[in-house]
Amino acid sequence: MMERLFTMLGAGLMFLGVAAGAFGAHGLSGYFLRFPELEGTFETAVRYHIYHALALLAVGWAATRWPGALTTWAGYLLFTGVIIFSGSLYLLV
């Protein structure tokens, strides 16, 4: 059950990360011309967003091989981390 949850969360976050990156590259280009210091912040947010999504996909796979509290906690903490870290950087931009 947890493997499905973490795989779905990872896939959903991957979709949102790619969409955020595309939006930053194409939709915010004029904004970054006015505020170039924020472009690096946005790129960092997208990069770590993608890393967390990949890690959640890996946790989904690991939960099929080694089910238990460790993989469950890893998945929940990764999801919380992407919301807090990347989310705060997105809000900053």
Number of C-alpha atoms within 10 A of each C-alpha: 9 17 22 14 16 28 22 16 18 26 16 12 23 21 14 16 22 15 13 19 20 13 12 18 15 10 12 13 14 12 13 17 11 9 11 12 11 17 18 12 16 21 17 16 25 26 16 16 26 22 18 24 27 17 19 29 24 17 28 26 18 17 23 14 11 11 16 12 10 11 23 18 12 17 28 13 13 19 20 13 15 20 16 12 14 22 15 12 17 18 9 11 15
